[in-house]
Amino acid sequence: MNHASPTAPCRLRINGQHYAADLPPSVTLLDLLRERLDLTGTKKGCDHGQCGACTVLIDGKRVKSCLVLAVSIPDAAVITIEGINQDGQLHPMQQAFIDADAFQCGYCTPGQIMSAIALLEEGHVHSREEIREFMSGNLCRCGAYNGIVEAIEHVIAQQDQDSKGEAA
Amino acid sequence: MRNFSYSRPGTFDEACRVTEHTRFLAGGTNLIDLMKSDVERPAHVTDLKSLSMNQIEELPDGGLRLGALATNADTSAHPLVIRHFPVLASAILAGASPQIRNVATNGGNLNQRTRCHYFYDPDMVCNKRSPGTGCSARGGRNRIMAVLGTSEACIATFPSDMCVALAALNATVNLHGPKGERSVALRDYHRLPGEAPWIDNVLQPGEIVTSIDLPSVSFGEHYTYLKIRDRLSFAFSIVSVAVGLEMESGLIRRGYLALGGVGTKPWCVPEAEALMKDKPPSHSLFRDVAERILEGAVVDRDNAAKLKLAPRVIERALWQAAEGTPQSQTCKTIR
Protein backbone atom coordinates (compact mmCIF):
# COMPACT_ATOMS: atom_id res chain seq x y z
CA MET A 1 0.00 0.00 0.00
CA ASN A 2 1.12 3.55 -0.71
CA HIS A 3 1.61 6.17 1.94
CA ALA A 4 -1.79 7.07 3.32
CA SER A 5 -2.75 10.35 1.69
CA PRO A 6 -3.62 12.90 4.39
CA THR A 7 -7.25 13.76 4.96
CA ALA A 8 -9.07 16.34 7.04
CA PRO A 9 -12.68 16.62 8.20
CA CYS A 10 -15.11 18.53 5.98
CA ARG A 11 -18.48 19.63 7.35
CA LEU A 12 -20.81 21.70 5.20
CA ARG A 13 -24.43 22.48 4.56
CA ILE A 14 -24.97 22.34 0.81
CA ASN A 15 -28.31 23.59 -0.52
CA GLY A 16 -29.73 22.88 2.94
CA GLN A 17 -28.36 19.33 3.20
CA HIS A 18 -25.72 18.38 5.74
CA TYR A 19 -22.53 16.96 4.35
CA ALA A 20 -19.69 15.46 6.41
CA ALA A 21 -16.70 13.41 5.25
CA ASP A 22 -12.95 13.14 5.59
CA LEU A 23 -11.42 14.53 2.40
CA PRO A 24 -7.94 15.03 1.01
CA PRO A 25 -7.27 18.71 1.83
CA SER A 26 -6.42 19.35 -1.82
CA VAL A 27 -10.06 18.82 -2.88
CA THR A 28 -11.54 22.16 -3.89
CA LEU A 29 -15.15 23.00 -3.15
CA LEU A 30 -15.77 22.89 -6.91
CA ASP A 31 -14.43 19.35 -7.24
CA LEU A 32 -16.36 18.23 -4.16
CA LEU A 33 -19.59 19.52 -5.71
CA ARG A 34 -19.00 18.11 -9.18
CA GLU A 35 -17.00 14.93 -8.65
CA ARG A 36 -18.29 13.64 -5.33
CA LEU A 37 -21.81 15.05 -4.97
CA ASP A 38 -22.89 15.06 -8.60
CA LEU A 39 -23.89 18.72 -8.37
CA THR A 40 -22.65 19.42 -11.88
CA GLY A 41 -24.60 22.64 -12.38
CA THR A 42 -21.57 24.50 -11.04
CA LYS A 43 -19.14 24.57 -13.97
CA LYS A 44 -15.39 24.24 -14.20
CA GLY A 45 -14.10 26.73 -16.76
CA CYS A 46 -10.55 27.88 -16.15
CA ASP A 47 -10.06 26.33 -12.67
CA HIS A 48 -7.89 29.38 -11.84
CA GLY A 49 -10.36 31.95 -10.55
CA GLN A 50 -10.47 33.91 -13.77
CA CYS A 51 -13.72 32.93 -15.52
CA GLY A 52 -16.35 32.80 -12.75
CA ALA A 53 -18.15 29.71 -14.12
CA CYS A 54 -17.71 28.05 -10.70
CA THR A 55 -19.34 30.87 -8.71
CA VAL A 56 -21.39 29.70 -5.70
CA LEU A 57 -22.57 31.40 -2.53
CA ILE A 58 -20.77 30.67 0.73
CA ASP A 59 -22.65 32.08 3.72
CA GLY A 60 -24.46 34.37 1.30
CA LYS A 61 -21.35 35.72 -0.45
CA ARG A 62 -20.36 34.91 -4.01
CA VAL A 63 -17.02 33.15 -4.35
CA LYS A 64 -15.11 31.14 -6.93
CA SER A 65 -15.41 27.57 -5.69
CA CYS A 66 -12.30 26.49 -7.64
CA LEU A 67 -10.14 28.56 -5.28
CA VAL A 68 -11.61 27.30 -1.99
CA LEU A 69 -10.44 24.14 -0.22
CA ALA A 70 -13.50 22.15 0.85
CA VAL A 71 -11.96 21.42 4.28
CA SER A 72 -11.23 25.12 4.93
CA ILE A 73 -14.80 26.39 5.41
CA PRO A 74 -16.16 24.40 8.39
CA ASP A 75 -19.95 24.56 8.86
CA ALA A 76 -20.39 26.97 5.96
CA ALA A 77 -23.72 27.20 4.12
CA VAL A 78 -23.08 26.64 0.41
CA ILE A 79 -25.72 27.47 -2.20
CA THR A 80 -25.27 26.29 -5.78
CA ILE A 81 -27.37 26.80 -8.90
CA GLU A 82 -29.27 23.63 -7.92
CA GLY A 83 -30.33 25.31 -4.67
CA ILE A 84 -31.92 28.55 -5.85
CA ASN A 85 -35.28 27.39 -7.20
CA GLN A 86 -38.21 28.56 -5.17
CA ASP A 87 -40.62 25.69 -4.42
CA GLY A 88 -39.81 24.13 -7.76
CA GLN A 89 -40.25 27.44 -9.65
CA LEU A 90 -37.31 29.03 -11.43
CA HIS A 91 -35.58 31.77 -9.48
CA PRO A 92 -36.54 35.17 -10.97
CA MET A 93 -32.93 35.60 -12.15
CA GLN A 94 -33.10 32.28 -14.03
CA GLN A 95 -36.35 33.30 -15.70
CA ALA A 96 -34.91 36.71 -16.59
CA PHE A 97 -31.87 35.08 -18.24
CA ILE A 98 -34.25 33.03 -20.40
CA ASP A 99 -36.43 36.02 -21.23
CA ALA A 100 -33.48 38.27 -22.13
CA ASP A 101 -31.68 35.63 -24.21
CA ALA A 102 -28.77 36.06 -21.83
CA PHE A 103 -26.76 33.06 -23.01
CA GLN A 104 -25.83 31.08 -26.06
CA CYS A 105 -23.89 27.93 -25.09
CA GLY A 106 -24.95 28.25 -21.45
CA TYR A 107 -21.69 27.12 -19.89
CA CYS A 108 -21.04 30.35 -17.97
CA THR A 109 -24.72 30.79 -17.10
CA PRO A 110 -24.91 29.10 -13.67
CA GLY A 111 -21.96 31.21 -12.53
CA GLN A 112 -23.45 34.35 -14.07
CA ILE A 113 -26.76 33.73 -12.30
CA MET A 114 -25.17 33.03 -8.89
CA SER A 115 -23.03 36.15 -9.29
CA ALA A 116 -26.03 38.25 -10.35
CA ILE A 117 -28.09 37.09 -7.36
CA ALA A 118 -25.26 38.18 -5.04
CA LEU A 119 -24.83 41.44 -6.95
CA LEU A 120 -28.42 42.39 -6.10
CA GLU A 121 -27.88 41.45 -2.45
CA GLU A 122 -24.78 43.68 -2.38
CA GLY A 123 -26.73 46.53 -3.94
CA HIS A 124 -24.30 47.28 -6.75
CA VAL A 125 -27.19 48.09 -9.03
CA HIS A 126 -27.26 51.85 -9.47
CA SER A 127 -26.23 52.05 -13.11
CA ARG A 128 -25.45 49.89 -16.12
CA GLU A 129 -21.78 50.76 -15.61
CA GLU A 130 -21.91 49.57 -12.01
CA ILE A 131 -23.57 46.30 -13.00
CA ARG A 132 -20.95 45.69 -15.68
CA GLU A 133 -18.09 46.50 -13.30
CA PHE A 134 -19.42 44.26 -10.54
CA MET A 135 -20.10 41.40 -12.96
CA SER A 136 -16.55 41.54 -14.34
CA GLY A 137 -15.59 38.37 -12.50
CA ASN A 138 -17.79 36.35 -14.86
CA LEU A 139 -16.64 35.85 -18.43
CA CYS A 140 -18.93 34.82 -21.32
CA ARG A 141 -17.12 33.52 -24.39
CA CYS A 142 -20.30 33.70 -26.47
CA GLY A 143 -20.43 37.41 -25.73
CA ALA A 144 -23.95 37.47 -24.30
CA TYR A 145 -23.05 40.40 -22.08
CA ASN A 146 -25.77 42.73 -23.31
CA GLY A 147 -28.43 40.11 -22.57
CA ILE A 148 -26.91 39.38 -19.17
CA VAL A 149 -27.00 43.04 -18.14
CA GLU A 150 -30.54 43.30 -19.51
CA ALA A 151 -31.65 40.27 -17.46
CA ILE A 152 -30.16 41.75 -14.31
CA GLU A 153 -31.75 45.14 -14.97
CA HIS A 154 -35.09 43.39 -15.48
CA VAL A 155 -34.92 41.69 -12.06
CA ILE A 156 -33.89 44.98 -10.43
CA ALA A 157 -36.88 46.71 -12.02
CA GLN A 158 -39.14 43.86 -10.91
CA GLN A 159 -37.89 44.15 -7.33
CA ASP A 160 -38.34 47.92 -7.35
CA GLN A 161 -41.91 47.45 -8.51
CA ASP A 162 -42.58 44.76 -5.88
CA SER A 163 -41.22 46.96 -3.07
CA LYS A 164 -43.35 49.90 -4.30
CA GLY A 165 -46.35 47.58 -4.30
CA GLU A 166 -45.65 46.60 -0.71
CA ALA A 167 -45.24 50.22 0.38
CA ALA A 168 -48.56 51.24 -1.23
CA MET B 1 -3.08 19.79 -7.25
CA ARG B 2 -0.72 17.65 -5.17
CA ASN B 3 -2.15 16.65 -1.82
CA PHE B 4 -0.78 17.95 1.48
CA SER B 5 -1.54 17.70 5.18
CA TYR B 6 -3.70 20.43 6.68
CA SER B 7 -4.10 22.02 10.10
CA ARG B 8 -6.12 24.90 11.47
CA PRO B 9 -4.48 26.00 14.72
CA GLY B 10 -6.32 28.12 17.26
CA THR B 11 -3.28 29.92 18.69
CA PHE B 12 -0.42 31.96 17.24
CA ASP B 13 2.20 29.85 19.03
CA GLU B 14 0.87 26.75 17.36
CA ALA B 15 0.57 28.46 13.97
CA CYS B 16 4.15 29.76 14.08
CA ARG B 17 5.63 26.25 14.29
CA VAL B 18 6.54 25.64 10.68
CA THR B 19 9.02 23.78 8.49
CA GLU B 20 10.35 25.03 5.15
CA HIS B 21 7.62 22.93 3.49
CA THR B 22 4.76 24.73 5.27
CA ARG B 23 2.64 27.41 3.64
CA PHE B 24 0.16 29.64 5.46
CA LEU B 25 -3.36 29.77 4.04
CA ALA B 26 -5.63 32.80 4.46
CA GLY B 27 -8.08 33.49 1.60
CA GLY B 28 -6.06 31.21 -0.66
CA THR B 29 -6.95 32.98 -3.91
CA ASN B 30 -3.28 33.15 -4.87
CA LEU B 31 -1.79 30.17 -2.99
CA ILE B 32 -4.32 27.62 -4.28
CA ASP B 33 -3.86 28.91 -7.82
CA LEU B 34 -0.07 28.58 -7.46
CA MET B 35 -0.49 25.05 -6.13
CA LYS B 36 -2.64 24.11 -9.13
CA SER B 37 0.07 25.49 -11.40
CA ASP B 38 2.64 23.41 -9.50
CA VAL B 39 4.57 26.55 -8.60
CA GLU B 40 3.91 26.00 -4.89
CA ARG B 41 4.21 22.43 -3.61
CA PRO B 42 3.75 22.59 0.16
CA ALA B 43 3.84 19.37 2.20
CA HIS B 44 1.71 21.07 4.85
CA VAL B 45 -0.77 23.93 4.79
CA THR B 46 -1.47 25.81 8.01
CA ASP B 47 -4.84 27.53 7.77
CA LEU B 48 -4.78 30.81 9.71
CA LYS B 49 -8.52 31.46 9.61
CA SER B 50 -9.18 30.34 13.21
CA LEU B 51 -6.88 33.09 14.50
CA SER B 52 -8.69 36.23 15.52
CA MET B 53 -7.42 38.78 13.02
CA ASN B 54 -10.43 40.03 11.10
CA GLN B 55 -11.25 43.24 12.97
CA ILE B 56 -11.10 46.76 11.57
CA GLU B 57 -10.77 49.24 14.42
CA GLU B 58 -9.82 52.84 15.08
CA LEU B 59 -6.46 53.62 16.66
CA PRO B 60 -6.15 56.22 19.43
CA ASP B 61 -4.36 58.70 17.10
CA GLY B 62 -7.20 58.65 14.56
CA GLY B 63 -5.59 56.00 12.40
CA LEU B 64 -7.04 52.63 11.58
CA ARG B 65 -5.96 49.03 12.21
CA LEU B 66 -6.92 46.56 9.49
CA GLY B 67 -6.97 42.94 10.61
CA ALA B 68 -4.93 40.65 8.37
CA LEU B 69 -7.88 38.29 7.89
CA ALA B 70 -10.44 40.99 7.06
CA THR B 71 -11.42 40.39 3.45
CA ASN B 72 -10.68 42.90 0.72
CA ALA B 73 -14.44 43.29 0.17
CA ASP B 74 -15.18 43.97 3.84
CA THR B 75 -12.26 46.39 4.06
CA SER B 76 -13.28 48.40 0.99
CA ALA B 77 -16.90 48.59 2.24
CA HIS B 78 -16.06 49.47 5.85
CA PRO B 79 -17.49 52.87 6.86
CA LEU B 80 -14.27 53.96 8.60
CA VAL B 81 -12.18 53.05 5.55
CA ILE B 82 -14.57 54.85 3.21
CA ARG B 83 -14.71 57.94 5.44
CA HIS B 84 -11.03 58.30 6.38
CA PHE B 85 -9.08 56.34 3.73
CA PRO B 86 -11.12 56.39 0.52
CA VAL B 87 -7.93 56.05 -1.55
CA LEU B 88 -7.51 52.60 -0.02
CA ALA B 89 -11.12 51.60 -0.68
CA SER B 90 -10.68 52.81 -4.27
CA ALA B 91 -7.46 50.85 -4.81
CA ILE B 92 -9.02 47.66 -3.46
CA LEU B 93 -12.03 48.05 -5.77
CA ALA B 94 -9.66 48.56 -8.71
CA GLY B 95 -8.23 45.09 -8.16
CA ALA B 96 -9.44 41.54 -8.86
CA SER B 97 -13.18 40.77 -9.08
CA PRO B 98 -16.03 40.78 -6.55
CA GLN B 99 -15.78 37.01 -6.00
CA ILE B 100 -12.03 37.21 -5.37
CA ARG B 101 -12.36 40.22 -3.07
CA ASN B 102 -14.97 38.35 -1.00
CA VAL B 103 -12.34 35.76 -0.09
CA ALA B 104 -8.94 37.45 -0.45
CA THR B 105 -7.58 38.94 2.76
CA ASN B 106 -5.53 42.01 3.61
CA GLY B 107 -2.61 39.96 4.90
CA GLY B 108 -2.74 37.73 1.84
CA ASN B 109 -2.68 40.75 -0.44
CA LEU B 110 0.73 41.73 0.99
CA ASN B 111 2.08 38.22 0.50
CA GLN B 112 0.78 37.43 -2.99
CA ARG B 113 3.35 36.47 -5.62
CA THR B 114 4.07 38.11 -8.95
CA ARG B 115 1.88 37.33 -11.96
CA CYS B 116 4.91 37.18 -14.32
CA HIS B 117 3.96 34.58 -16.96
CA TYR B 118 7.35 32.90 -16.69
CA PHE B 119 7.08 32.56 -12.91
CA TYR B 120 3.75 30.77 -13.41
CA ASP B 121 5.11 28.32 -15.99
CA PRO B 122 7.27 25.57 -14.44
CA ASP B 123 8.61 24.72 -17.91
CA MET B 124 10.44 28.07 -18.08
CA VAL B 125 13.49 29.07 -16.09
CA CYS B 126 12.76 31.64 -13.37
CA ASN B 127 14.96 32.81 -10.53
CA LYS B 128 11.96 33.69 -8.39
CA ARG B 129 10.50 30.17 -8.66
CA SER B 130 13.72 28.15 -8.94
CA PRO B 131 16.70 30.08 -7.54
CA GLY B 132 19.70 30.31 -9.80
CA THR B 133 18.07 29.01 -12.99
CA GLY B 134 17.92 32.36 -14.80
CA CYS B 135 15.28 34.90 -15.88
CA SER B 136 13.10 34.16 -18.91
CA ALA B 137 11.45 37.57 -18.76
CA ARG B 138 14.63 39.52 -19.53
CA GLY B 139 14.75 39.65 -23.30
CA GLY B 140 11.49 37.71 -23.44
CA ARG B 141 7.88 38.79 -23.79
CA ASN B 142 8.01 41.45 -21.15
CA ARG B 143 5.49 44.12 -22.05
CA ILE B 144 3.92 43.87 -18.55
CA MET B 145 7.19 43.66 -16.62
CA ALA B 146 8.79 46.20 -14.29
CA VAL B 147 11.00 49.13 -15.23
CA LEU B 148 11.95 50.19 -11.69
CA GLY B 149 13.80 48.21 -9.02
CA THR B 150 14.73 45.45 -11.45
CA SER B 151 17.93 43.41 -11.43
CA GLU B 152 19.82 41.06 -13.71
CA ALA B 153 18.00 38.25 -11.94
CA CYS B 154 14.37 39.45 -12.11
CA ILE B 155 12.12 42.08 -13.69
CA ALA B 156 8.77 40.84 -12.35
CA THR B 157 6.28 43.38 -10.99
CA PHE B 158 4.59 43.11 -7.63
CA PRO B 159 0.95 42.95 -8.74
CA SER B 160 -1.08 44.43 -5.86
CA ASP B 161 -3.30 47.50 -6.13
CA MET B 162 -4.10 47.61 -2.42
CA CYS B 163 -0.41 47.78 -1.47
CA VAL B 164 0.12 50.80 -3.73
CA ALA B 165 -2.41 52.73 -1.64
CA LEU B 166 -0.94 51.32 1.59
CA ALA B 167 2.52 52.49 0.49
CA ALA B 168 1.23 55.97 -0.32
CA LEU B 169 -0.44 56.05 3.11
CA ASN B 170 2.78 55.05 4.91
CA ALA B 171 1.10 52.03 6.47
CA THR B 172 2.82 49.80 9.03
CA VAL B 173 2.68 46.01 8.97
CA ASN B 174 2.38 44.21 12.32
CA LEU B 175 3.90 40.73 12.54
CA HIS B 176 3.80 37.84 14.98
CA GLY B 177 6.53 35.23 14.79
CA PRO B 178 8.34 32.57 16.81
CA LYS B 179 10.53 35.32 18.31
CA GLY B 180 7.62 37.59 19.24
CA GLU B 181 6.03 40.63 17.67
CA ARG B 182 7.49 43.40 15.50
CA SER B 183 6.36 46.07 13.07
CA VAL B 184 7.73 46.99 9.64
CA ALA B 185 6.92 50.00 7.46
CA LEU B 186 4.93 48.85 4.42
CA ARG B 187 7.45 50.70 2.24
CA ASP B 188 10.18 48.44 3.66
CA TYR B 189 8.11 45.25 3.73
CA HIS B 190 8.65 44.15 0.12
CA ARG B 191 12.18 43.51 -1.10
CA LEU B 192 13.89 44.49 -4.30
CA PRO B 193 14.82 41.33 -6.21
CA GLY B 194 18.58 41.98 -6.30
CA GLU B 195 20.40 38.67 -6.52
CA ALA B 196 17.75 36.79 -4.51
CA PRO B 197 14.39 37.42 -6.22
CA TRP B 198 12.86 34.34 -4.61
CA ILE B 199 12.62 36.32 -1.36
CA ASP B 200 9.66 38.68 -1.87
CA ASN B 201 9.55 40.36 1.52
CA VAL B 202 11.07 40.61 4.99
CA LEU B 203 8.89 37.91 6.61
CA GLN B 204 10.96 35.44 8.59
CA PRO B 205 10.06 31.73 8.77
CA GLY B 206 6.94 31.26 10.87
CA GLU B 207 6.10 34.98 10.90
CA ILE B 208 2.48 35.94 10.29
CA VAL B 209 1.04 39.32 9.28
CA THR B 210 -1.49 40.09 12.00
CA SER B 211 -2.66 43.58 11.01
CA ILE B 212 -1.89 46.72 9.04
CA ASP B 213 -1.92 50.16 10.68
CA LEU B 214 -2.85 53.32 8.78
CA PRO B 215 -1.68 56.61 10.31
CA SER B 216 -4.20 59.43 10.30
CA VAL B 217 -4.21 61.64 7.18
CA SER B 218 -6.36 64.57 6.08
CA PHE B 219 -6.75 64.45 2.30
CA GLY B 220 -10.45 65.24 2.16
CA GLU B 221 -11.35 64.77 -1.51
CA HIS B 222 -7.73 65.34 -2.59
CA TYR B 223 -6.89 61.75 -3.44
CA THR B 224 -7.17 59.31 -6.30
CA TYR B 225 -6.30 55.80 -7.41
CA LEU B 226 -5.81 55.81 -11.15
CA LYS B 227 -5.15 52.45 -12.79
CA ILE B 228 -4.36 51.82 -16.45
CA ARG B 229 -4.70 48.24 -17.68
CA ASP B 230 -5.35 46.23 -20.84
CA ARG B 231 -9.10 45.98 -20.23
CA LEU B 232 -11.39 48.08 -18.09
CA SER B 233 -11.87 45.61 -15.26
CA PHE B 234 -10.36 42.48 -13.69
CA ALA B 235 -6.83 42.94 -15.06
CA PHE B 236 -3.49 43.70 -13.46
CA SER B 237 -2.16 47.20 -13.83
CA ILE B 238 0.19 48.40 -16.53
CA VAL B 239 0.63 51.64 -14.59
CA SER B 240 -1.26 52.65 -11.48
CA VAL B 241 -0.92 55.66 -9.19
CA ALA B 242 -2.11 56.27 -5.63
CA VAL B 243 -2.07 59.91 -4.53
CA GLY B 244 -3.14 61.78 -1.44
CA LEU B 245 -2.59 65.49 -0.96
CA GLU B 246 -2.92 67.41 2.28
CA MET B 247 -3.95 70.82 0.95
CA GLU B 248 -4.43 74.16 2.64
CA SER B 249 -5.15 77.54 1.06
CA GLY B 250 -4.39 76.24 -2.42
CA LEU B 251 -1.01 74.83 -1.40
CA ILE B 252 0.06 71.22 -1.10
CA ARG B 253 1.24 70.93 2.49
CA ARG B 254 2.27 67.32 2.04
CA GLY B 255 2.01 64.92 -0.90
CA TYR B 256 1.76 61.13 -0.71
CA LEU B 257 2.50 59.19 -3.90
CA ALA B 258 3.08 55.56 -4.87
CA LEU B 259 3.14 53.65 -8.17
CA GLY B 260 2.00 50.16 -9.11
CA GLY B 261 2.57 48.11 -12.24
CA VAL B 262 5.99 49.62 -12.95
CA GLY B 263 8.12 48.44 -10.03
CA THR B 264 9.28 45.18 -8.51
CA LYS B 265 7.61 46.48 -5.34
CA PRO B 266 5.11 49.30 -4.62
CA TRP B 267 7.19 52.25 -5.81
CA CYS B 268 7.74 55.32 -3.62
CA VAL B 269 10.41 58.00 -3.74
CA PRO B 270 10.28 60.34 -0.71
CA GLU B 271 12.28 62.99 -2.61
CA ALA B 272 9.57 63.08 -5.29
CA GLU B 273 6.90 63.56 -2.60
CA ALA B 274 8.99 66.27 -0.92
CA LEU B 275 9.05 68.33 -4.14
CA MET B 276 5.36 69.08 -3.56
CA LYS B 277 5.74 70.50 -0.07
CA ASP B 278 4.17 73.94 0.28
CA LYS B 279 3.79 74.35 -3.49
CA PRO B 280 0.66 75.14 -5.48
CA PRO B 281 -0.36 72.48 -8.02
CA SER B 282 1.12 73.20 -11.44
CA HIS B 283 2.00 71.38 -14.64
CA SER B 284 5.70 71.99 -14.16
CA LEU B 285 5.63 70.77 -10.56
CA PHE B 286 3.77 67.59 -11.44
CA ARG B 287 6.09 66.97 -14.40
CA ASP B 288 9.06 67.28 -12.05
CA VAL B 289 7.45 64.91 -9.55
CA ALA B 290 6.81 62.32 -12.28
CA GLU B 291 10.35 62.66 -13.58
CA ARG B 292 11.81 62.26 -10.11
CA ILE B 293 9.78 59.18 -9.13
CA LEU B 294 10.62 57.47 -12.44
CA GLU B 295 14.33 58.26 -12.20
CA GLY B 296 16.55 55.27 -12.88
CA ALA B 297 13.93 53.33 -14.85
CA VAL B 298 15.33 50.64 -17.13
CA VAL B 299 13.34 49.23 -20.05
CA ASP B 300 13.72 45.82 -21.66
CA ARG B 301 12.53 44.38 -24.99
CA ASP B 302 8.79 45.14 -24.91
CA ASN B 303 8.05 47.46 -22.00
CA ALA B 304 9.38 50.84 -23.13
CA ALA B 305 5.78 52.04 -23.51
CA LYS B 306 5.48 52.07 -19.73
CA LEU B 307 7.96 54.93 -19.62
CA LYS B 308 5.84 56.97 -22.03
CA LEU B 309 2.62 56.12 -20.25
CA ALA B 310 3.74 56.46 -16.64
CA PRO B 311 4.46 60.24 -16.56
CA ARG B 312 1.07 60.95 -18.15
CA VAL B 313 -0.76 58.75 -15.65
CA ILE B 314 1.15 60.24 -12.73
CA GLU B 315 0.44 63.82 -13.82
CA ARG B 316 -3.23 63.06 -14.49
CA ALA B 317 -3.56 61.40 -11.07
CA LEU B 318 -1.90 64.35 -9.35
CA TRP B 319 -4.37 66.71 -11.06
CA GLN B 320 -7.31 64.49 -10.08
CA ALA B 321 -6.14 64.72 -6.48
CA ALA B 322 -5.38 68.44 -6.60
CA GLU B 323 -8.81 69.19 -8.08
CA GLY B 324 -10.57 66.92 -5.59
CA THR B 325 -12.05 64.78 -8.36
CA PRO B 326 -10.93 61.23 -7.54
CA GLN B 327 -11.16 58.53 -10.22
CA SER B 328 -14.36 56.47 -10.03
CA GLN B 329 -13.79 52.71 -10.08
CA THR B 330 -17.25 52.23 -11.61
CA CYS B 331 -17.31 54.81 -14.38
CA LYS B 332 -13.92 54.30 -16.02
CA THR B 333 -13.85 57.55 -17.97
CA ILE B 334 -10.67 59.37 -17.00
CA ARG B 335 -11.18 63.06 -16.39
Interface residues (C-beta under 8 A of the other chain):
Chain A: S5 P6 A8 P24 P25 S26 T28 D47 H48 G49 Q50 G52 T55 K61 R62 V63 K64 L67 V68 L69 V71 S72 P74 S115 A118 L119 E122 H124 S127 E129 E130 R132 E133 F134 S136 G137 N138
Chain B: M1 R2 N3 F4 S5 Y6 R8 L25 G28 T29 I32 D33 M35 K36 S37 V45 D47 K49 A73 A96 S97 P98 Q99 I100 N102 V103 L232 S233 F234 Q329 T330 C331 K332
